[in-house]
Amino acid sequence: MSDLQQLETELLAAVTGAATLKDIEAVRVNALGKKGQVSVLMKGLGKMQPEERKPFGQAVNGLKQRVATALDARKSTLEDEALAEKLASETTDITLPVRPSPMLEGRIHPISQVWEEVTEIFADMGFSIAEGPDIEDDFHNFTALNIPPEHPARQEFDTFYFGKKEDGSRPVLRTHTSPVQIRTMENEKPPLRIIAPGRVYRCDSDQTHTPMFHQVEGLVIDRETHFGHLKWVLEEFFKAFFELDDIKMRFRASHFPFTEPSMEVDIGYAKVGDEIRIGEGNQWLEVLGCGMVHPNVLKSVNLDPDEYQGFAFGVGIDRLAMLKYGMPDLRAFFAADLRWLRHYGFSSLNMPTIAGGSGV
Ligand code: DAH
């Protein structure tokens, strides 16, 4: 066997014996790399006599090509094998049910859900969110809202008072979200269009009252907003919230110190068995207080009532949740009973959106 044949046999055997992509690369470098055995032979051609050079050159070239072809073939086989092995070891069965995880186990409390729904609907109408502290001073909770110290309305609120401070003042747990109206008007100039969802506190407890509950306050202040705008905003809100094309609403004259005129809004419903059906029937349920902001309230934040006007409203979030999702006892909301929460709670993956229906 000539030296060339001997070399070819050895190289091809090495190619066949290569078990990994790393091996095959080593074989390639040893044969065809710059200092590889075949390359060295090619370089030697220059020193040969012309008549020898031609046949030897052809023979080396042939060898080179056969080795290169063998290398490529072996390499691609090894690549296929590597891929198949990877695919086999990394298979994921996407038809398997999702594993239980805290994300799926957990439930959003109906109050949080309704809070989000209300926020979403008003945000869509161009309202921004305002906030205020749960512990309020007398001025923001009462006086600035046109409830001076001796006003009888103070008694209606069943206020939780803190002990007297050194300066003689007594902080309170806010009895409503209305003080956020004052704080907003103190800090920002009109035009204003805000809602303020939050916790409120009153010393009261029975089937429909808890010492802590939730309200959303609304406030619009500019130069031209009138009662018609208020009616429209509330109607749009209730239609979106209850996901109905039409809703029966009744505005009843009422009294609040911070609005003039003041109204209470009732919503029409029918009771079928134990179920409450909103938008049907001829029974009425009070859901909200509202009115045009009282001139004294504007004056208390140094806004000129001859220049500015607007409306305000306050609605109970817990009451809305009870109505929409048919939950009869308010106290269950705060009992931290997991069975109740699993039944009435919402999946964290269901975000309320206007497009998807606010309470999917
Ligand atoms: N603050 C009132 C309450 O807690 C609710 C309310 C009524 C708020 C009328 C308002 C309003 O902004 O205009 O009973």
Boltz pocket constraint, residues with backbone or C-beta under 6 A from the ligand:
constraints:
  - pocket:
      binder: B
      contacts: [[A, 175], [A, 176], [A, 177], [A, 178], [A, 217], [A, 218], [A, 256], [A, 258], [A, 259], [A, 263], [A, 288], [A, 289], [A, 290], [A, 291], [A, 312], [A, 313], [A, 314], [A, 315]]
      max_distance: 6.0
